[in-house]
Amino acid sequence: MSTTKQTILDFTKKDLEALVKPSFRAKQVYGWIYNSYVNSFDEMKNIPKAMREELEEKYTLNPLKILHKEESTDGTIKYLFEMTDGKTMETVWLKMKDAQYDEEGKILHESKHTVCVSTQVGCKVGCSFCLTAKGGFTRDLTAGEIVAQVLAVKKDNDHASNRRVNIVYMGMGEPLDNLENLTQAIKIFKEEDGLAISGKRQTVSTSGLSSKIDKLGESDLGVHIAISLHAVDDELRTELIPMNKANNIQSIIDAVKRFPIDTRKRVMFEYLVIKEKNDDLGSAKKLVKLLSGIKAKVNLIFFNPYPGTDYKRPSREDMVAFQEYLINHGLLCTIRDYKGIDISAACGQLKETKENEKKDLV
């Protein structure tokens, strides 16, 4: 059932202190939500009953419901969430490293996880290779709906509140196209009395809205930035990412050079490799020249085919040759094999699949 109630997850602790009096109650509420993972206001036992009832009347605590999830053999879990207005979006739980144990079976190192979150229902950018773009743009997610994704998958995987995760804003939508709610979510994640996920554990992936890269930099939130570059000349990039006409490659490179980067860190450039489009050594040579003067890391990504696309997955041999060229010319470069390739791994694919199933039933 649809509701117009705002989610309490939209608020930083400071915001909540202005709404909940006395203000020390805000810290308690934050603790119940982010450290104890309560599912209702009624479970907040040290909060007066009248205040719990008032919170229940004004706000919703869980703005997401798991509609469907798919688990890969590599531990990747893809979630399809439904929001209170019935709209759906996706989140991915990625296992980056397995736990390590000693000879007696005691844990030496906990497993490490990353959460890939969505920032919009659909997307305005319209990338030709992206399945999310096929459904068009519906709406922005609120800050609380962004935060709720991390909270929901941590709960679902019994991941203790004090265990850190990395967050990548790389799911459905263009994060910088929803800049206000994005920056609010980043602040909420960073709250020490909440999930306490520092800026250095959060990476904003953008298709390159140059002026908004500058605005994110001015916010000085300490987050990393990843640029979805995918091409080395404006002609191909405009084919792949139509908004490149308004935010061309040079404007993006200039904005990146202005972005405040921790001197120990690198700017990530995502490069989706598509067979016979951008997988040749000529493109590798242009990429080296383009990134000259930037402390960069290039992440080569296999294009992940989905039904109906004309683009093809490159060969591993071509990927390795591309990588070796970049490394031999001074660029740090990795190849990212898509996790969850045995499930609906492409961004937007699970949502698309389930919506098509609903249409078939009508």
KANORSUL-V960083 format. One line per field, one symbol per residue. burial: 1 if it has 24 or more other C-alpha atoms within 12 Angstrom, else 0. A space follows every 50 residues. Layout:
BEGIN
burial->???
END
This chain:
BEGIN
burial->00000111111111010001000011111111111110001001001000 11001000111111110111100011111111110011111111100000 00000000000011111111111111111111111000111111111111 11111000101001111111111111111111111111111011111111 11111111111111111000111111111111110111011111001111 01101110111000011111111100111110111011011001111111 11111100001011000111111111000011111001111011111111 111100000000
END
